[in-house]
Amino acid sequence: MADLNKIHKSFLYAFAGLGAAAKEATFKIMLFFAVSVVFLAVYFPLEGWEKITLFFLVGMVLTAELLNSQIERILDIVQPENDPRVKEIKDISAAAVFIISLTSAIIGLIIFIPHILILLKSLT
């Protein structure tokens, strides 16, 4: 039973971390887009590989944002004063989130645009 208790606590810690992240504006924005992508993936008749790709990318973007927040918080503790080195590290971390987000958006558009065009044609 000790192992189950340990696993249970691990899940509680993870959910506490998600709760802490959900207070941040950028994570809320990412969650909005994640829910939108999941909704569209369920709504449109996508191939299995398209759904897997989209769900994987949603997970990657949210994970990147969590890691970025983690890095920023650690740096704020280690060096609370303005430091150009800390700023550069934070900027690089933000750039990583930007790259995975941009890549995901492009792939999402490639997957969704044909389905959106078909829907628009059917409405006219």
N, C-alpha and C positions, 0 to 999 in steps of 0.2 A: 504493500500500500504506500510505502514511502515514495516509490517511483511515481505513482499516480499523483501524489500530493505535489511532488517537485514539478511535474509536467503542468499541473493545474496552476501553480504559482507562476511558471514561465509564461503561460497564456495571459494571466492577469497582468504581469509586467508589460507584455507586448501591447495589450489593450490600453494600459495606462499611458504607454508611449504614444500610441495613436491618438489618444485623447489630448495629450499635451501638444502634439503636432497639429491637431485639428483646430487649435486656438489661433494658429498663425494664418494670416491672410493668404499667403502664397499657397499653402497647403489646401485651404478651402477652395481656391481657384482650381488647383489641380484635381481635387475631388469632384468639382462640378464637371470638368471635362471628362474625367474618368467615368462618372455615372452617365454622361451623355453618350460616350462611345459605347458603353455596355448596352444602353438602351437601343442605340442604332444597330448594334451588332445583333441584337435579338429581333429587332423590327424587320430589317432587310434579310432577304434569303441569301445569306452569305455561304460560301464554301467553308468546310471545316477548317482548312488551313488559314483562311482569312480571319475567322473568329479566334483561332489560336494565336495568330500574329497580333491581333488587336489586344487580346487579353494580356499577352506577354508584354507588349509595349506599355499598356496601362500600368502593369506591375513595375516595370523598369522606371517609368517616369515618377511614380509615387515613391519608389525606393530611393531614387536619386535625390528627390526633394527631402526625404527624411535624412539621408546622409548629409546633405548640404546644411540642413538645420542643425544636425548634430555637430558638425565641424564648426559652424558659427558659434554655437553655445560653448563649446570647449574653448575656442579662442577668446571669447568674451571673458571667460573665467581666468584663463592663463595670462591674458594681456588686456585688462579693461581699458587702458588708455589707448588713444589713437596711435597706431604704429603702421607705417607704410608696408611692412612685411606682412602683418596680419591682414591688412586690406587686400594685398595681392593674393594671399591664400584664399580669402573669402571670394574674391572676384573669380579665381580659377574654379573654385567649387561651384559658384553660380553658373559659370560658363559650361560646366559639365551638365548641369540640369538643363540649360538652354539647348545644348546640342542634342540631347536625347529627346527633349520636348519637340524641337523643330523636326528632327528625323521622324518622330512618331506622328507628328501632324502631317507631314508629307506622305508617309505611308498610309495614314488614315484617309487622306484625300484620294490617293490612288485607288484605294479599295472602295470608298463610298461614292465617289463622283459618278461612276457608271450606274449605280443603283439609284442615285438621286435623279439623274437624267431620265431614266426609265420611268420613275415615279412622276416627274414633271410632264413627260410626254403623255402619260395616261390621264393626267388632269386636264389636258387641253383638247 
